[in-house]
Amino acid sequence: MTTAPTASQQIIDEVTSWPGVEAGPGDRGEFAFTLGRRQIGHLHGDHAAHFSFPKDVWAELKAQGRIVAHPVFPNAEGPAARRMEGQADVREVIALLRVNYDRAVARHGLPAQAGA
């Protein structure tokens, strides 16, 4: 009998398949996804994901109910969070990471080693 992958493992498997994305543990217990020197988001186990968006993107995502304010910066526009309680949340975390990935690639391109 096989067990289903955890929420974080599903996210890690998908996001690290994108060209140029690297992932690994951070300094504060998080598991971060980076594209070059830019972090596109990070996970806290299987229960939460954190991101940072430009204020206009943040406002749109918040209005859509896709994110909430980051718990450490509750009054700041930009830092964001998403709880993970089921498969719909896993898919949404992947989609939110993709928002940051696509923005970074459009603005800065892929890191040099990603194209090699």
FENGI-V810089 format. One record per run of one state. SS is the DSSP state (helix for helix, strand for strand, loop for the rest). FROM is the first residue (numbers start at 1). TO is the last residue. If there is no record, write none. Layout:
SS & FROM & TO
SS & FROM & TO
This chain:
loop & 1 & 6
helix & 7 & 15
loop & 16 & 20
strand & 21 & 25
loop & 26 & 30
strand & 31 & 35
loop & 36 & 37
strand & 38 & 44
loop & 45 & 47
strand & 48 & 52
loop & 53 & 54
helix & 55 & 63
loop & 64 & 67
strand & 68 & 69
loop & 70 & 78
strand & 79 & 83
loop & 84 & 86
helix & 87 & 108
loop & 109 & 111
helix & 112 & 114
loop & 115 & 116
